[in-house]
């Protein structure tokens, strides 16, 4: 995958260990992680470890504002057994945005550039995107992008000590028409 993507207002770039302080500031907020299925970060070192072990994965990017270089969230495309579809040509899009940046259109804008890449460069027939039941903000982003409901997995994931039912959605190349870049 590419190492950097660009939109009108954002850069999507690889995570760096130096992002740990800003990541902790966002990921220590209980409004952010649990809705996305991950535990609240407990320290800057915990955030640095997450960067090393999770966020540096292939296809995962820090979302950074062009205007001031401020980190606002994370986004990625996962392929294969870690994606909803488990098909190598049907990736799963995942994202989260820091609480203070909600409602500014960053998630759809960042998602659009990765969707364009998936359809135009990787030649994917469709892209999956899931949210945990009750995460209305993620649901709204998917609706804006044109994703359509496929199924509810009541077993979802058992994370954070309880089960989170998962709503699975798909966007086909033919349905794709959104351009935030």
FENNOR-V752256 format. One record per pair of residues at least 12 apart in sequence whose C-alpha atoms are under 10 Angstrom apart, sorted by the first residue. I is the first residue (numbers start at 1). J is the second residue. Records with the same first field share a line. If there is no record, write none. Layout:
# FENNOR-V752256
I->J / J
This chain:
# FENNOR-V752256
1->58 / 59 / 60 / 77 / 117 / 118 / 121 / 122
2->14 / 58 / 59 / 117
3->58 / 59 / 60 / 61
4->61 / 62
5->61 / 63 / 110 / 113 / 114 / 117 / 181
6->63 / 64 / 65 / 66 / 109 / 110 / 113 / 114 / 181
7->65 / 66 / 106 / 109 / 110 / 112 / 113 / 179 / 180 / 181
8->65 / 66 / 109 / 110 / 180 / 181
9->64 / 65 / 66 / 67 / 106 / 109 / 110 / 180 / 181
10->62 / 63 / 64 / 65 / 66 / 67 / 68 / 69 / 70 / 71 / 72 / 106 / 109 / 110 / 113 / 181
11->61 / 62 / 63 / 64 / 65 / 66 / 67 / 69 / 71 / 110
12->60 / 61 / 62 / 63 / 64 / 65 / 66 / 71 / 73 / 74 / 75 / 76 / 110 / 111 / 113 / 114
13->59 / 60 / 61 / 62 / 63 / 64 / 74 / 75
14->51 / 55 / 56 / 57 / 58 / 59 / 60 / 61 / 62 / 63 / 74
15->51 / 52 / 54 / 55 / 56 / 57 / 60 / 61 / 62 / 63 / 74
16->48 / 51 / 52 / 55 / 56 / 61 / 62
17->45 / 47 / 48 / 49 / 50 / 51 / 52 / 55 / 56
18->48 / 51
19->44 / 47 / 48 / 51 / 62 / 70 / 71
20->43 / 44 / 45 / 46 / 47 / 48 / 49 / 50 / 51 / 52
21->43 / 44 / 45 / 47 / 48
22->44 / 47 / 70 / 71 / 72 / 73 / 98
23->41 / 43 / 44 / 46 / 47 / 48 / 50 / 51 / 62 / 71 / 72 / 73 / 74 / 98
24->40 / 41 / 42 / 43 / 44 / 45 / 46 / 47 / 48 / 50
25->41 / 43 / 44 / 47 / 98 / 99
26->40 / 41 / 47 / 71 / 72 / 73 / 97 / 98 / 99 / 100 / 101
27->39 / 40 / 41 / 42 / 43 / 44 / 47 / 73 / 96 / 97 / 98 / 99
28->40 / 41 / 42 / 43 / 44 / 47 / 98
29->41 / 42 / 98 / 99 / 100
30->99
31->98 / 99
32->96 / 97 / 98 / 99
33->96 / 97 / 98 / 99
34->132 / 135 / 159 / 160 / 164
35->96 / 131 / 132 / 133 / 134 / 135 / 136 / 137 / 138 / 164
36->94 / 95 / 96 / 97 / 130 / 131 / 132 / 135 / 138 / 159 / 164
37->131 / 132 / 157 / 158 / 159 / 160 / 163 / 164
38->159 / 160
39->159 / 160 / 161
40->160
55->74 / 75 / 76
57->76 / 77 / 78
58->76 / 77 / 78 / 79
59->75 / 76 / 77 / 78 / 79 / 93 / 114
60->74 / 75 / 76 / 77 / 78 / 93 / 94 / 95
61->73 / 74 / 75 / 76 / 77 / 95 / 110
62->74 / 75 / 76 / 95 / 110
63->75 / 76 / 95 / 96 / 97 / 106 / 107 / 110
64->106 / 110
65->106
71->97 / 98 / 101
72->96 / 97 / 98 / 99 / 100 / 101 / 102 / 106 / 107
73->95 / 96 / 97 / 98 / 99 / 101 / 102 / 106 / 107 / 110
74->94 / 95 / 96 / 97 / 98 / 107 / 110
75->93 / 94 / 95 / 96 / 97 / 107 / 110 / 111 / 114
76->91 / 92 / 93 / 94 / 95 / 96 / 110 / 111 / 114
77->90 / 91 / 92 / 93 / 94 / 95 / 111 / 114 / 115 / 117 / 118 / 127 / 128 / 129
78->90 / 91 / 92 / 93 / 94 / 127 / 128
79->91 / 92 / 93 / 127
80->92
83->127 / 128 / 129 / 130
84->127 / 128 / 129 / 130 / 168 / 169 / 170
85->126 / 127 / 128 / 129 / 168 / 170
88->124
89->118 / 119 / 122 / 123 / 124 / 125 / 126 / 127
90->118 / 119 / 122 / 123 / 124 / 125 / 126 / 127 / 128 / 170 / 171 / 172
91->115 / 118 / 122 / 124 / 125 / 126 / 127 / 128 / 129 / 170
92->126 / 127 / 128 / 129 / 130 / 168 / 169 / 170
93->111 / 114 / 115 / 118 / 127 / 128 / 129 / 130 / 142 / 170
94->107 / 111 / 128 / 129 / 130 / 131 / 138
95->107 / 108 / 110 / 111 / 129 / 130 / 131 / 138 / 141
96->137 / 138
97->138
102->137
103->137 / 141
105->141 / 180
106->141 / 180
107->137 / 138 / 141 / 142 / 145
108->138 / 140 / 141 / 142 / 143 / 144 / 145 / 178 / 179 / 180 / 181
109->141 / 145 / 178 / 179 / 180 / 181
110->180 / 181
111->141 / 142 / 145 / 178 / 179 / 180 / 181
112->145 / 176 / 177 / 178 / 179 / 180 / 181
113->178 / 179 / 180 / 181
115->127 / 145 / 171 / 173 / 176 / 178 / 179
116->173 / 176 / 177 / 178 / 179 / 180 / 181
118->173
119->172 / 173 / 174 / 176
120->173
123->173
124->172 / 173
125->171 / 172 / 173 / 174
126->147 / 170 / 171 / 172 / 173 / 174 / 175 / 176
127->147 / 169 / 170 / 171 / 172 / 173 / 176
128->142 / 147 / 148 / 149 / 150 / 168 / 169 / 170 / 171 / 172
129->142 / 147 / 148 / 149 / 167 / 168 / 169 / 170 / 171
130->142 / 147 / 149 / 150 / 151 / 152 / 166 / 167 / 168 / 169 / 170
131->152 / 156 / 164 / 165 / 166 / 167 / 168 / 169
132->152 / 153 / 154 / 156 / 157 / 163 / 164 / 165 / 166 / 167 / 168
133->152 / 153 / 154 / 156 / 164 / 165 / 166 / 167 / 168
134->164 / 165 / 166 / 167
135->166 / 167
139->167 / 169
142->169 / 170 / 171
143->169
144->178
145->171 / 175 / 176 / 177 / 178 / 179 / 180
146->169 / 170 / 171 / 172 / 175 / 176 / 177 / 178
147->168 / 169 / 170 / 171 / 172 / 175 / 176
148->168 / 169 / 170 / 171 / 172 / 175
149->167 / 168 / 169 / 170 / 171
150->167 / 168 / 169 / 170 / 171
151->166 / 167 / 168 / 169 / 170
152->165 / 166 / 167 / 168 / 169
153->165 / 166 / 167 / 168
154->166 / 167
156->168
